[in-house]
Amino acid sequence: MVVVTLSDGRSISTPRLESASPADLAEVELTPLGVHWPRLDEDLSIEGMLAGRRPTVPR
């Protein structure tokens, strides 16, 4: 489960990446738009998480 805590105190979460290895999850980049895992080629946007959007292509 990925949990993001926003500056206003709200938390949003997504079950994405549950099958990823700890090593893959450890390499993470925070950007102004969201979170990026380069080893997994995975991006989660804060906007998408807030809107409750689900990915269109399962990994």
C-alpha distance matrix in Angstrom:
0.0 3.8 6.3 9.9 12.9 16.0 19.5 20.6 18.2 15.9 12.2 10.2 6.6 5.7 4.4 6.4 7.2 6.2 10.0 10.6 12.6 12.3 15.4 14.1 11.1 13.7 15.8 14.4 16.7 16.6 19.0 20.6 19.0 15.3 13.4 14.8 14.1 17.7 17.5 15.3 17.2 14.1 14.2 12.2 14.8 14.7 17.3 15.5 12.4 15.1 17.0 14.3 15.3 13.9 14.7 18.2 18.1 15.7 15.1
3.8 0.0 3.8 6.6 10.1 12.9 16.4 17.9 15.9 13.8 10.2 8.3 5.4 5.3 6.2 6.8 7.7 8.5 11.9 11.5 13.4 12.6 15.0 13.4 10.0 12.2 13.8 11.7 13.5 12.9 15.3 16.9 15.4 11.8 9.9 11.8 11.8 15.6 16.2 14.2 15.6 12.3 11.7 9.5 11.8 11.5 14.5 13.3 10.3 13.0 15.4 13.4 14.3 13.5 14.2 17.9 18.1 16.3 15.6
6.3 3.8 0.0 3.8 6.6 9.8 13.2 14.4 12.1 10.3 6.6 5.7 4.2 6.7 8.8 10.2 11.5 12.1 15.6 15.2 16.8 15.5 17.9 16.6 12.9 14.4 16.0 13.5 14.6 13.1 15.4 16.2 15.1 11.8 10.9 13.7 14.4 18.2 19.2 17.6 18.6 15.2 13.8 11.0 12.2 10.7 13.9 13.4 10.0 11.7 14.7 13.2 14.9 15.0 16.4 20.2 20.9 19.4 19.1
9.9 6.6 3.8 0.0 3.8 6.3 9.7 11.4 9.8 8.3 5.5 5.4 6.2 8.9 11.8 12.4 13.8 15.1 18.5 17.5 19.1 17.6 19.4 17.9 14.3 15.3 16.2 13.1 13.2 10.9 12.7 13.0 12.3 9.4 9.3 12.8 14.4 18.1 19.7 18.4 18.8 15.5 13.3 10.3 10.5 8.3 11.7 12.2 9.2 10.2 13.7 13.2 15.0 15.9 17.1 20.9 21.9 21.1 20.9
12.9 10.1 6.6 3.8 0.0 3.8 6.7 8.2 6.2 5.8 4.3 6.5 8.7 12.1 15.0 16.1 17.5 18.6 22.0 21.1 22.4 20.5 22.3 21.2 17.5 17.9 18.9 15.8 15.5 12.7 14.2 13.8 13.8 11.6 12.2 15.9 17.7 21.3 23.1 22.0 22.3 19.1 16.7 13.6 13.1 10.2 13.2 14.5 11.5 11.4 15.1 15.2 17.5 18.8 20.5 24.1 25.5 24.7 24.6
16.0 12.9 9.8 6.3 3.8 0.0 3.8 5.4 5.4 5.3 6.0 7.9 10.9 14.1 17.4 18.2 19.9 21.4 24.7 23.7 25.2 23.5 24.9 23.5 19.9 20.3 20.7 17.3 16.2 12.8 13.3 12.0 12.2 11.0 12.7 16.5 19.0 22.3 24.6 23.6 23.3 20.1 17.1 14.1 12.5 9.1 11.5 13.7 11.4 10.4 14.1 15.2 17.4 19.4 21.1 24.6 26.3 26.1 26.2
19.5 16.4 13.2 9.7 6.7 3.8 0.0 3.8 5.4 7.4 9.3 11.6 14.7 17.9 21.2 21.8 23.3 24.9 28.1 26.8 28.1 26.1 27.3 26.0 22.6 22.4 22.7 19.2 17.8 14.2 14.4 12.6 13.7 13.3 15.1 18.8 21.5 24.5 27.1 26.4 26.0 23.1 20.0 17.2 15.3 12.0 14.1 16.8 14.9 13.5 17.1 18.6 20.8 23.0 24.6 28.0 29.7 29.7 29.7
20.6 17.9 14.4 11.4 8.2 5.4 3.8 0.0 3.8 5.8 8.9 11.6 15.1 18.5 22.0 23.1 25.0 26.3 29.8 28.9 30.4 28.5 30.1 28.8 25.2 25.4 25.9 22.4 21.1 17.6 17.6 15.5 16.1 15.8 17.9 21.7 24.4 27.5 30.0 29.0 28.6 25.4 22.2 19.0 17.0 13.3 14.7 17.3 15.3 13.1 16.5 18.1 20.8 23.3 25.4 28.7 30.8 30.8 31.2
18.2 15.9 12.1 9.8 6.2 5.4 5.4 3.8 0.0 3.8 6.5 10.0 13.2 16.8 20.0 21.5 23.4 24.2 27.7 27.1 28.4 26.4 28.3 27.3 23.6 23.9 24.8 21.7 21.0 17.8 18.6 17.1 17.5 16.4 17.8 21.6 23.7 27.2 29.2 28.1 28.2 24.9 22.1 18.9 17.5 14.0 15.9 17.8 15.1 13.4 17.0 17.8 20.7 22.8 25.0 28.5 30.3 29.8 30.2
15.9 13.8 10.3 8.3 5.8 5.3 7.4 5.8 3.8 0.0 3.8 6.7 10.2 13.8 17.1 18.8 21.1 21.9 25.5 25.3 27.0 25.5 27.6 26.2 22.6 23.4 24.4 21.2 20.7 17.6 18.3 16.9 16.4 15.1 16.6 20.3 22.5 26.0 28.0 26.4 26.5 22.9 20.2 16.7 15.4 11.8 13.4 14.9 12.0 10.1 13.6 14.1 17.3 19.3 21.8 25.2 27.2 26.8 27.4
12.2 10.2 6.6 5.5 4.3 6.0 9.3 8.9 6.5 3.8 0.0 3.8 6.7 10.5 13.5 15.4 17.5 18.1 21.8 21.6 23.4 22.0 24.2 22.9 19.3 20.4 21.6 18.6 18.6 16.0 17.2 16.6 15.7 13.6 14.4 18.0 19.7 23.4 25.0 23.3 23.7 20.1 17.8 14.3 13.8 10.7 12.9 13.6 10.2 9.5 13.0 12.6 15.6 17.0 19.3 22.9 24.6 23.8 24.2
10.2 8.3 5.7 5.4 6.5 7.9 11.6 11.6 10.0 6.7 3.8 0.0 3.8 7.1 10.6 12.3 14.9 15.7 19.4 19.4 21.7 20.8 23.1 21.3 17.8 19.6 20.5 17.5 17.7 15.4 16.4 16.0 14.3 12.0 12.8 16.0 17.8 21.4 23.0 20.9 21.1 17.4 15.1 11.5 11.2 8.6 10.6 10.4 6.8 6.9 10.1 9.2 11.9 13.2 15.6 19.2 20.9 20.2 20.9
6.6 5.4 4.2 6.2 8.7 10.9 14.7 15.1 13.2 10.2 6.7 3.8 0.0 3.8 6.9 8.9 11.5 12.0 15.7 16.0 18.4 17.9 20.4 18.6 15.3 17.5 18.7 16.1 17.0 15.4 16.9 17.3 15.4 12.4 12.2 14.9 15.9 19.7 20.7 18.3 19.0 15.3 13.7 10.4 11.4 9.9 12.1 10.9 7.2 9.0 11.4 9.3 11.4 11.6 13.7 17.3 18.6 17.3 17.8
5.7 5.3 6.7 8.9 12.1 14.1 17.9 18.5 16.8 13.8 10.5 7.1 3.8 0.0 3.8 5.4 8.6 9.4 12.9 13.6 16.5 16.7 19.1 16.9 14.1 16.9 18.0 15.7 16.9 16.0 17.4 18.3 15.8 12.7 12.0 13.9 14.4 18.0 18.7 15.9 16.6 12.9 11.9 9.1 10.9 10.7 12.5 10.3 7.2 10.1 11.5 8.7 9.7 8.9 10.5 14.1 15.1 13.6 14.2
4.4 6.2 8.8 11.8 15.0 17.4 21.2 22.0 20.0 17.1 13.5 10.6 6.9 3.8 0.0 3.8 6.5 6.2 9.7 11.1 14.1 14.8 17.6 15.5 13.1 16.4 17.8 16.3 18.2 18.0 19.8 21.2 18.8 15.4 14.0 15.1 14.7 18.1 17.9 15.0 16.4 13.1 13.2 11.2 13.8 14.1 16.0 13.4 10.8 13.8 14.8 11.6 12.0 10.0 11.0 14.3 14.4 12.1 12.3
6.4 6.8 10.2 12.4 16.1 18.2 21.8 23.1 21.5 18.8 15.4 12.3 8.9 5.4 3.8 0.0 3.8 5.6 8.2 8.9 12.4 13.6 15.7 13.0 11.1 14.6 15.5 14.0 15.9 16.2 17.8 19.6 17.1 13.7 11.9 12.2 11.6 14.7 14.6 11.4 12.7 9.4 10.0 8.8 12.0 13.4 15.3 12.5 10.7 14.3 15.0 12.2 11.6 9.2 8.9 12.2 11.7 9.6 9.2
7.2 7.7 11.5 13.8 17.5 19.9 23.3 25.0 23.4 21.1 17.5 14.9 11.5 8.6 6.5 3.8 0.0 3.8 5.4 5.2 8.6 10.1 12.1 9.5 8.0 11.8 12.8 12.1 14.7 15.8 17.9 20.3 18.2 14.7 12.0 11.5 9.7 12.6 11.8 8.8 11.0 8.6 10.3 10.2 13.9 15.5 17.9 15.4 13.8 17.4 18.5 15.9 15.1 12.6 11.5 14.4 13.1 10.5 8.7
6.2 8.5 12.1 15.1 18.6 21.4 24.9 26.3 24.2 21.9 18.1 15.7 12.0 9.4 6.2 5.6 3.8 0.0 3.8 5.6 8.4 9.9 12.8 11.2 9.7 13.1 15.0 14.8 17.7 18.7 21.1 23.4 21.5 17.8 15.2 15.0 13.1 15.9 14.6 12.0 14.6 12.3 14.0 13.6 17.0 18.1 20.5 18.0 15.8 19.2 20.3 17.3 17.0 14.4 13.9 16.6 15.3 12.1 10.6
10.0 11.9 15.6 18.5 22.0 24.7 28.1 29.8 27.7 25.5 21.8 19.4 15.7 12.9 9.7 8.2 5.4 3.8 0.0 3.8 6.6 9.4 11.7 10.1 10.0 13.5 15.1 15.7 18.8 20.5 22.9 25.5 23.6 20.0 17.1 16.1 13.5 15.6 13.4 10.9 14.0 12.6 15.2 15.6 19.3 20.9 23.2 20.5 18.9 22.4 23.2 20.3 19.4 16.5 15.2 17.4 15.2 11.9 9.4
10.6 11.5 15.2 17.5 21.1 23.7 26.8 28.9 27.1 25.3 21.6 19.4 16.0 13.6 11.1 8.9 5.2 5.6 3.8 0.0 3.8 6.6 8.2 6.3 6.6 10.0 11.4 12.3 15.7 17.8 20.3 23.3 21.7 18.2 14.9 13.4 10.3 12.2 9.9 8.0 11.5 10.6 13.4 14.3 18.1 19.9 22.5 20.3 18.8 22.4 23.6 21.1 20.1 17.5 15.9 18.3 16.1 13.2 10.2
12.6 13.4 16.8 19.1 22.4 25.2 28.1 30.4 28.4 27.0 23.4 21.7 18.4 16.5 14.1 12.4 8.6 8.4 6.6 3.8 0.0 3.8 5.4 5.2 6.3 8.6 10.6 12.5 16.2 18.7 21.6 24.8 23.8 20.2 16.7 15.0 11.6 13.1 10.3 9.7 13.5 13.2 16.0 17.1 20.8 22.4 25.3 23.4 21.8 25.3 26.8 24.4 23.6 21.2 19.6 22.0 19.7 16.9 13.7
12.3 12.6 15.5 17.6 20.5 23.5 26.1 28.5 26.4 25.5 22.0 20.8 17.9 16.7 14.8 13.6 10.1 9.9 9.4 6.6 3.8 0.0 3.8 5.5 5.1 6.0 9.0 11.1 14.8 17.2 20.5 23.7 23.1 19.5 15.9 14.8 11.6 13.5 11.3 11.5 15.0 14.5 16.6 17.4 20.7 21.9 25.2 23.8 21.8 25.1 27.1 24.9 24.6 22.6 21.4 24.2 22.3 19.7 16.7
15.4 15.0 17.9 19.4 22.3 24.9 27.3 30.1 28.3 27.6 24.2 23.1 20.4 19.1 17.6 15.7 12.1 12.8 11.7 8.2 5.4 3.8 0.0 3.8 5.5 5.1 6.9 10.0 13.7 16.7 19.9 23.4 23.1 19.8 16.0 14.2 10.7 11.5 9.0 10.4 13.8 14.2 16.5 18.0 21.3 22.9 26.1 24.9 23.4 26.7 28.7 26.8 26.2 24.2 22.5 25.1 23.0 20.8 17.5
14.1 13.4 16.6 17.9 21.2 23.5 26.0 28.8 27.3 26.2 22.9 21.3 18.6 16.9 15.5 13.0 9.5 11.2 10.1 6.3 5.2 5.5 3.8 0.0 3.8 5.5 5.8 8.2 11.7 14.7 17.6 21.1 20.3 17.1 13.3 11.1 7.4 8.3 5.8 6.6 10.0 10.4 13.0 14.9 18.3 20.2 23.2 21.8 20.7 24.2 25.8 24.1 23.1 21.1 19.1 21.6 19.5 17.5 14.3
11.1 10.0 12.9 14.3 17.5 19.9 22.6 25.2 23.6 22.6 19.3 17.8 15.3 14.1 13.1 11.1 8.0 9.7 10.0 6.6 6.3 5.1 5.5 3.8 0.0 3.8 5.5 6.4 10.1 12.5 15.6 18.9 18.2 14.7 11.0 9.7 6.8 9.2 8.2 8.1 11.0 10.2 11.8 12.8 16.1 17.5 20.7 19.5 18.0 21.3 23.3 21.6 21.0 19.4 18.1 21.0 19.5 17.5 14.8
13.7 12.2 14.4 15.3 17.9 20.3 22.4 25.4 23.9 23.4 20.4 19.6 17.5 16.9 16.4 14.6 11.8 13.1 13.5 10.0 8.6 6.0 5.1 5.5 3.8 0.0 3.8 5.9 9.5 12.0 15.5 18.9 19.0 15.7 12.1 11.0 8.4 10.2 9.4 10.8 13.3 12.9 14.1 15.1 18.0 19.1 22.6 21.9 20.3 23.3 25.7 24.3 24.0 22.7 21.4 24.5 23.0 21.3 18.5
15.8 13.8 16.0 16.2 18.9 20.7 22.7 25.9 24.8 24.4 21.6 20.5 18.7 18.0 17.8 15.5 12.8 15.0 15.1 11.4 10.6 9.0 6.9 5.8 5.5 3.8 0.0 3.8 7.0 10.3 13.4 17.0 17.2 14.4 10.7 8.8 6.2 7.0 7.0 9.2 11.0 11.2 12.4 14.1 16.8 18.4 21.7 21.2 20.2 23.3 25.4 24.5 23.7 22.6 20.9 23.7 22.2 21.0 18.1
14.4 11.7 13.5 13.1 15.8 17.3 19.2 22.4 21.7 21.2 18.6 17.5 16.1 15.7 16.3 14.0 12.1 14.8 15.7 12.3 12.5 11.1 10.0 8.2 6.4 5.9 3.8 0.0 3.8 6.7 9.8 13.4 13.6 10.6 7.1 5.8 4.7 6.9 8.5 9.6 10.5 9.7 9.8 11.1 13.3 14.7 18.1 17.9 17.0 19.8 22.1 21.5 20.9 20.2 18.8 21.8 20.9 20.1 17.8
16.7 13.5 14.6 13.2 15.5 16.2 17.8 21.1 21.0 20.7 18.6 17.7 17.0 16.9 18.2 15.9 14.7 17.7 18.8 15.7 16.2 14.8 13.7 11.7 10.1 9.5 7.0 3.8 0.0 3.8 6.4 10.1 10.8 8.6 5.8 5.0 6.3 7.7 10.6 11.7 11.3 10.5 9.5 10.7 12.0 13.3 16.5 17.0 16.6 19.0 21.4 21.4 20.7 20.6 19.3 22.2 21.7 21.5 19.6
16.6 12.9 13.1 10.9 12.7 12.8 14.2 17.6 17.8 17.6 16.0 15.4 15.4 16.0 18.0 16.2 15.8 18.7 20.5 17.8 18.7 17.2 16.7 14.7 12.5 12.0 10.3 6.7 3.8 0.0 3.8 7.0 8.1 6.1 4.8 6.4 9.0 11.0 14.0 14.4 13.7 12.1 9.9 10.0 10.1 10.7 13.9 15.1 14.6 16.5 19.1 19.6 19.3 19.9 19.2 22.3 22.4 22.4 21.1
19.0 15.3 15.4 12.7 14.2 13.3 14.4 17.6 18.6 18.3 17.2 16.4 16.9 17.4 19.8 17.8 17.9 21.1 22.9 20.3 21.6 20.5 19.9 17.6 15.6 15.5 13.4 9.8 6.4 3.8 0.0 3.8 5.3 5.2 6.0 7.5 10.9 12.3 15.8 16.0 14.4 12.9 10.0 10.1 9.1 9.9 12.4 14.0 14.4 15.9 18.2 19.3 18.8 19.8 19.0 21.8 22.3 23.0 22.0
20.6 16.9 16.2 13.0 13.8 12.0 12.6 15.5 17.1 16.9 16.6 16.0 17.3 18.3 21.2 19.6 20.3 23.4 25.5 23.3 24.8 23.7 23.4 21.1 18.9 18.9 17.0 13.4 10.1 7.0 3.8 0.0 3.8 5.9 8.4 10.7 14.3 15.9 19.4 19.2 17.4 15.5 12.2 11.4 9.1 8.9 10.8 13.3 14.0 14.6 16.8 18.6 18.4 20.2 19.9 22.6 23.7 24.7 24.2
19.0 15.4 15.1 12.3 13.8 12.2 13.7 16.1 17.5 16.4 15.7 14.3 15.4 15.8 18.8 17.1 18.2 21.5 23.6 21.7 23.8 23.1 23.1 20.3 18.2 19.0 17.2 13.6 10.8 8.1 5.3 3.8 0.0 3.8 7.2 9.5 13.3 15.1 18.5 17.6 15.5 13.3 9.6 8.4 5.7 6.2 7.6 9.7 10.9 11.9 13.7 15.4 14.8 16.6 16.3 18.9 20.2 21.4 21.4
15.3 11.8 11.8 9.4 11.6 11.0 13.3 15.8 16.4 15.1 13.6 12.0 12.4 12.7 15.4 13.7 14.7 17.8 20.0 18.2 20.2 19.5 19.8 17.1 14.7 15.7 14.4 10.6 8.6 6.1 5.2 5.9 3.8 0.0 3.8 6.9 10.4 12.9 15.9 14.9 13.4 10.7 7.2 5.6 4.2 5.0 7.9 9.1 9.2 11.0 13.2 14.1 13.7 14.8 14.5 17.6 18.6 19.2 18.8
13.4 9.9 10.9 9.3 12.2 12.7 15.1 17.9 17.8 16.6 14.4 12.8 12.2 12.0 14.0 11.9 12.0 15.2 17.1 14.9 16.7 15.9 16.0 13.3 11.0 12.1 10.7 7.1 5.8 4.8 6.0 8.4 7.2 3.8 0.0 3.8 6.9 9.8 12.6 11.7 10.9 8.4 5.7 5.3 6.4 7.9 11.1 11.2 10.8 13.4 15.6 15.6 15.0 15.3 14.4 17.6 17.9 17.9 16.8
14.8 11.8 13.7 12.8 15.9 16.5 18.8 21.7 21.6 20.3 18.0 16.0 14.9 13.9 15.1 12.2 11.5 15.0 16.1 13.4 15.0 14.8 14.2 11.1 9.7 11.0 8.8 5.8 5.0 6.4 7.5 10.7 9.5 6.9 3.8 0.0 3.8 6.1 9.1 8.6 7.5 5.8 4.5 6.5 8.6 11.1 13.8 13.3 13.4 16.4 18.1 17.8 16.5 16.1 14.4 17.2 16.7 16.8 15.1
14.1 11.8 14.4 14.4 17.7 19.0 21.5 24.4 23.7 22.5 19.7 17.8 15.9 14.4 14.7 11.6 9.7 13.1 13.5 10.3 11.6 11.6 10.7 7.4 6.8 8.4 6.2 4.7 6.3 9.0 10.9 14.3 13.3 10.4 6.9 3.8 0.0 3.8 5.7 5.5 5.9 5.2 6.4 8.9 11.8 14.2 17.0 16.0 15.7 19.0 20.6 19.7 18.4 17.2 15.2 17.8 16.6 16.0 13.6
17.7 15.6 18.2 18.1 21.3 22.3 24.5 27.5 27.2 26.0 23.4 21.4 19.7 18.0 18.1 14.7 12.6 15.9 15.6 12.2 13.1 13.5 11.5 8.3 9.2 10.2 7.0 6.9 7.7 11.0 12.3 15.9 15.1 12.9 9.8 6.1 3.8 0.0 3.8 5.4 4.9 6.7 8.5 11.7 14.2 17.1 19.5 18.6 18.8 22.1 23.4 22.7 21.0 19.8 17.2 19.3 17.6 17.3 14.6
17.5 16.2 19.2 19.7 23.1 24.6 27.1 30.0 29.2 28.0 25.0 23.0 20.7 18.7 17.9 14.6 11.8 14.6 13.4 9.9 10.3 11.3 9.0 5.8 8.2 9.4 7.0 8.5 10.6 14.0 15.8 19.4 18.5 15.9 12.6 9.1 5.7 3.8 0.0 3.8 5.7 8.0 10.8 13.9 16.9 19.7 22.2 20.9 20.8 24.3 25.5 24.3 22.5 20.7 18.0 19.9 17.7 16.8 13.5
15.3 14.2 17.6 18.4 22.0 23.6 26.4 29.0 28.1 26.4 23.3 20.9 18.3 15.9 15.0 11.4 8.8 12.0 10.9 8.0 9.7 11.5 10.4 6.6 8.1 10.8 9.2 9.6 11.7 14.4 16.0 19.2 17.6 14.9 11.7 8.6 5.5 5.4 3.8 0.0 3.8 5.2 8.7 11.6 15.0 17.9 20.2 18.3 18.2 21.9 22.8 21.3 19.3 17.2 14.5 16.4 14.0 13.0 9.8
17.2 15.6 18.6 18.8 22.3 23.3 26.0 28.6 28.2 26.5 23.7 21.1 19.0 16.6 16.4 12.7 11.0 14.6 14.0 11.5 13.5 15.0 13.8 10.0 11.0 13.3 11.0 10.5 11.3 13.7 14.4 17.4 15.5 13.4 10.9 7.5 5.9 4.9 5.7 3.8 0.0 3.8 6.9 10.4 13.3 16.6 18.4 16.7 17.4 20.9 21.5 20.5 18.1 16.5 13.4 14.9 13.0 13.0 10.5
14.1 12.3 15.2 15.5 19.1 20.1 23.1 25.4 24.9 22.9 20.1 17.4 15.3 12.9 13.1 9.4 8.6 12.3 12.6 10.6 13.2 14.5 14.2 10.4 10.2 12.9 11.2 9.7 10.5 12.1 12.9 15.5 13.3 10.7 8.4 5.8 5.2 6.7 8.0 5.2 3.8 0.0 3.8 6.9 10.1 13.3 15.2 13.3 13.7 17.3 17.9 16.8 14.7 13.2 10.5 12.8 11.5 11.3 9.5
14.2 11.7 13.8 13.3 16.7 17.1 20.0 22.2 22.1 20.2 17.8 15.1 13.7 11.9 13.2 10.0 10.3 14.0 15.2 13.4 16.0 16.6 16.5 13.0 11.8 14.1 12.4 9.8 9.5 9.9 10.0 12.2 9.6 7.2 5.7 4.5 6.4 8.5 10.8 8.7 6.9 3.8 0.0 3.8 6.4 9.8 11.6 10.2 10.9 14.2 15.1 14.6 12.7 12.1 10.1 12.8 12.6 13.1 12.2
12.2 9.5 11.0 10.3 13.6 14.1 17.2 19.0 18.9 16.7 14.3 11.5 10.4 9.1 11.2 8.8 10.2 13.6 15.6 14.3 17.1 17.4 18.0 14.9 12.8 15.1 14.1 11.1 10.7 10.0 10.1 11.4 8.4 5.6 5.3 6.5 8.9 11.7 13.9 11.6 10.4 6.9 3.8 0.0 3.8 6.5 8.6 7.2 7.2 10.6 11.8 11.3 10.1 10.1 9.3 12.6 13.3 13.6 13.4
14.8 11.8 12.2 10.5 13.1 12.5 15.3 17.0 17.5 15.4 13.8 11.2 11.4 10.9 13.8 12.0 13.9 17.0 19.3 18.1 20.8 20.7 21.3 18.3 16.1 18.0 16.8 13.3 12.0 10.1 9.1 9.1 5.7 4.2 6.4 8.6 11.8 14.2 16.9 15.0 13.3 10.1 6.4 3.8 0.0 3.8 5.3 5.2 6.3 8.6 9.9 10.6 9.7 11.0 10.9 13.9 15.3 16.3 16.6
14.7 11.5 10.7 8.3 10.2 9.1 12.0 13.3 14.0 11.8 10.7 8.6 9.9 10.7 14.1 13.4 15.5 18.1 20.9 19.9 22.4 21.9 22.9 20.2 17.5 19.1 18.4 14.7 13.3 10.7 9.9 8.9 6.2 5.0 7.9 11.1 14.2 17.1 19.7 17.9 16.6 13.3 9.8 6.5 3.8 0.0 3.8 5.4 5.1 6.1 8.5 9.8 10.2 12.3 13.2 16.4 18.2 18.9 19.4
17.3 14.5 13.9 11.7 13.2 11.5 14.1 14.7 15.9 13.4 12.9 10.6 12.1 12.5 16.0 15.3 17.9 20.5 23.2 22.5 25.3 25.2 26.1 23.2 20.7 22.6 21.7 18.1 16.5 13.9 12.4 10.8 7.6 7.9 11.1 13.8 17.0 19.5 22.2 20.2 18.4 15.2 11.6 8.6 5.3 3.8 0.0 3.8 5.5 5.2 6.2 8.6 8.7 11.7 12.9 15.5 18.0 19.2 20.4
15.5 13.3 13.4 12.2 14.5 13.7 16.8 17.3 17.8 14.9 13.6 10.4 10.9 10.3 13.4 12.5 15.4 18.0 20.5 20.3 23.4 23.8 24.9 21.8 19.5 21.9 21.2 17.9 17.0 15.1 14.0 13.3 9.7 9.1 11.2 13.3 16.0 18.6 20.9 18.3 16.7 13.3 10.2 7.2 5.2 5.4 3.8 0.0 3.8 5.4 5.1 6.1 5.2 7.9 9.2 11.9 14.4 15.6 17.1
12.4 10.3 10.0 9.2 11.5 11.4 14.9 15.3 15.1 12.0 10.2 6.8 7.2 7.2 10.8 10.7 13.8 15.8 18.9 18.8 21.8 21.8 23.4 20.7 18.0 20.3 20.2 17.0 16.6 14.6 14.4 14.0 10.9 9.2 10.8 13.4 15.7 18.8 20.8 18.2 17.4 13.7 10.9 7.2 6.3 5.1 5.5 3.8 0.0 3.8 5.4 5.0 6.1 8.1 10.1 13.4 15.7 16.0 17.2
15.1 13.0 11.7 10.2 11.4 10.4 13.5 13.1 13.4 10.1 9.5 6.9 9.0 10.1 13.8 14.3 17.4 19.2 22.4 22.4 25.3 25.1 26.7 24.2 21.3 23.3 23.3 19.8 19.0 16.5 15.9 14.6 11.9 11.0 13.4 16.4 19.0 22.1 24.3 21.9 20.9 17.3 14.2 10.6 8.6 6.1 5.2 5.4 3.8 0.0 3.8 5.4 7.8 10.7 13.3 16.2 18.8 19.4 20.9
17.0 15.4 14.7 13.7 15.1 14.1 17.1 16.5 17.0 13.6 13.0 10.1 11.4 11.5 14.8 15.0 18.5 20.3 23.2 23.6 26.8 27.1 28.7 25.8 23.3 25.7 25.4 22.1 21.4 19.1 18.2 16.8 13.7 13.2 15.6 18.1 20.6 23.4 25.5 22.8 21.5 17.9 15.1 11.8 9.9 8.5 6.2 5.1 5.4 3.8 0.0 3.8 5.5 9.1 11.8 14.1 17.3 18.3 20.4
14.3 13.4 13.2 13.2 15.2 15.2 18.6 18.1 17.8 14.1 12.6 9.2 9.3 8.7 11.6 12.2 15.9 17.3 20.3 21.1 24.4 24.9 26.8 24.1 21.6 24.3 24.5 21.5 21.4 19.6 19.3 18.6 15.4 14.1 15.6 17.8 19.7 22.7 24.3 21.3 20.5 16.8 14.6 11.3 10.6 9.8 8.6 6.1 5.0 5.4 3.8 0.0 3.8 6.4 9.8 12.4 15.3 15.7 17.8
15.3 14.3 14.9 15.0 17.5 17.4 20.8 20.8 20.7 17.3 15.6 11.9 11.4 9.7 12.0 11.6 15.1 17.0 19.4 20.1 23.6 24.6 26.2 23.1 21.0 24.0 23.7 20.9 20.7 19.3 18.8 18.4 14.8 13.7 15.0 16.5 18.4 21.0 22.5 19.3 18.1 14.7 12.7 10.1 9.7 10.2 8.7 5.2 6.1 7.8 5.5 3.8 0.0 3.7 6.6 8.8 11.9 13.0 15.4
13.9 13.5 15.0 15.9 18.8 19.4 23.0 23.3 22.8 19.3 17.0 13.2 11.6 8.9 10.0 9.2 12.6 14.4 16.5 17.5 21.2 22.6 24.2 21.1 19.4 22.7 22.6 20.2 20.6 19.9 19.8 20.2 16.6 14.8 15.3 16.1 17.2 19.8 20.7 17.2 16.5 13.2 12.1 10.1 11.0 12.3 11.7 7.9 8.1 10.7 9.1 6.4 3.7 0.0 3.8 6.4 9.0 9.4 12.0
14.7 14.2 16.4 17.1 20.5 21.1 24.6 25.4 25.0 21.8 19.3 15.6 13.7 10.5 11.0 8.9 11.5 13.9 15.2 15.9 19.6 21.4 22.5 19.1 18.1 21.4 20.9 18.8 19.3 19.2 19.0 19.9 16.3 14.5 14.4 14.4 15.2 17.2 18.0 14.5 13.4 10.5 10.1 9.3 10.9 13.2 12.9 9.2 10.1 13.3 11.8 9.8 6.6 3.8 0.0 3.8 5.6 6.7 9.1
18.2 17.9 20.2 20.9 24.1 24.6 28.0 28.7 28.5 25.2 22.9 19.2 17.3 14.1 14.3 12.2 14.4 16.6 17.4 18.3 22.0 24.2 25.1 21.6 21.0 24.5 23.7 21.8 22.2 22.3 21.8 22.6 18.9 17.6 17.6 17.2 17.8 19.3 19.9 16.4 14.9 12.8 12.8 12.6 13.9 16.4 15.5 11.9 13.4 16.2 14.1 12.4 8.8 6.4 3.8 0.0 3.8 6.6 9.6
18.1 18.1 20.9 21.9 25.5 26.3 29.7 30.8 30.3 27.2 24.6 20.9 18.6 15.1 14.4 11.7 13.1 15.3 15.2 16.1 19.7 22.3 23.0 19.5 19.5 23.0 22.2 20.9 21.7 22.4 22.3 23.7 20.2 18.6 17.9 16.7 16.6 17.6 17.7 14.0 13.0 11.5 12.6 13.3 15.3 18.2 18.0 14.4 15.7 18.8 17.3 15.3 11.9 9.0 5.6 3.8 0.0 3.8 6.5
15.7 16.3 19.4 21.1 24.7 26.1 29.7 30.8 29.8 26.8 23.8 20.2 17.3 13.6 12.1 9.6 10.5 12.1 11.9 13.2 16.9 19.7 20.8 17.5 17.5 21.3 21.0 20.1 21.5 22.4 23.0 24.7 21.4 19.2 17.9 16.8 16.0 17.3 16.8 13.0 13.0 11.3 13.1 13.6 16.3 18.9 19.2 15.6 16.0 19.4 18.3 15.7 13.0 9.4 6.7 6.6 3.8 0.0 3.8
15.1 15.6 19.1 20.9 24.6 26.2 29.7 31.2 30.2 27.4 24.2 20.9 17.8 14.2 12.3 9.2 8.7 10.6 9.4 10.2 13.7 16.7 17.5 14.3 14.8 18.5 18.1 17.8 19.6 21.1 22.0 24.2 21.4 18.8 16.8 15.1 13.6 14.6 13.5 9.8 10.5 9.5 12.2 13.4 16.6 19.4 20.4 17.1 17.2 20.9 20.4 17.8 15.4 12.0 9.1 9.6 6.5 3.8 0.0
